[in-house]
């Protein structure tokens, strides 16, 4: 009898131990699962990012419809944008735009395009241009372009804050298609660069591309690679005409620009200098491709400054740079330099941003007589004008910089670069990044808080 009791007790202890083990197992596994759910992955530190750090922003490409070559460009004011597209229909099109919650476009507003003109470069297509106005700040919209014969896919566009404190993004030459057999790879890299811009600067007021959008001005595949980018459907672009954009009507057909002048024209009447305002900053974009018209740009700048007499900041954009660090381009820079020195001094230009050189350079502050001085950052009420030349934004071409006396910083690229410009009533801050790793290449601030 005692033996049976001992055996029964042993069996009960084994069952109890098994039950306790199961309970312990459940109690230890559950918190581990909760911990895994709550764990957050920290973003990579600056300089340690990869291309995959930024999500790939997607949108249905416009080539899935009969519509082609949609561009969204800056308007004269922050509440405006311009849209341009090609349609196989000769009937005037429209932009249908509404707030993001109105997905069936029941309350959409129509912005009619001007009378379409037959494209000189794409047979059977007509160029439509529409001005969208009256947008509200920090509002997500959806839109589509076309007419009853066919519309584009639906895209989103979110307006930035309308404020004296804002940021914009600048890039040097994409020059997609150099060399032509690398076009697909360059399109992919350019998309990754745009993804980084959207990821880091979702409220960027606009993107300025400092010339040479493509390598061959009349290559439709290269323009297709540049324009058909999901990020560019949702971010207004301010293009600058470069020497590789010159030669025909392509640039003018693709882009509709605000407050455009007949000064500085090159290929036709649609590519002259233009200006626009954001916050308390005036942006003046020059077409410097015709060397015989370099003297005309001062008249344009005088007109733009007269139209905005109380503006706080004045910035000029040009493809060619009067101050650069690539030896083969220095002669042209020196030839155009007197024109820039004069208007920059006469109209108190704060900064000039340029492309063309495929390597990065920031100058000292240059005076009207060509002398210069160095200021530590932040430069408090500096005398003179700051010149920045930005490198490649697609990796299509890199140049080795040469020494230049006026250069405070000169850097050879190893990957595409992006420049963030932050504007406030008292400061202007330029920060240039390696687009892949997000390493800071250079940062510099101008401070007007004293003056």
Buried (B, 14 or more C-beta within 10 A) or exposed (E): EEEEEEEEEEEEEEEEEEEEEEEEEEEEEEEEEEEEEEEEEEEEEEEEBEBEBBEBBEBEBBBEBBBBBBBBBBBBBBBBBBBBBBBEBBBBBBBBBBBEEEEEBEEBBEBEBEEBEEBEBBEEBBBBBBBBEEBEEEEEBBBBBBBEEBBBBBBEBBBBBBBBEBBBBBBBBBBBBBEEEBBEEBBEBBBBBBBBBBBBBEEBBBBBBBBBBBBBBEBBBBBBBBBBBBBBBBBBBBBBBBBBBBBBBBBBBBBBBBBBBEBBBBBEEBBBBBBBBBBBBBBBBBBBBBEEBBEBBBBBBEBBBEEBEEBBBBBBBBBBBBBBBBBEBBEBBEEBBEBBBBBBBEBEBBBBBBBBBBBBBBBBBBBBEEEBEEBEBBBBEBBBBBBBBBBBBBBBBBBEBBEBEBBBBBBEBBBBBBBBBBBBBBBBBBBBBBBBBBBEBBBBBBBBEEE
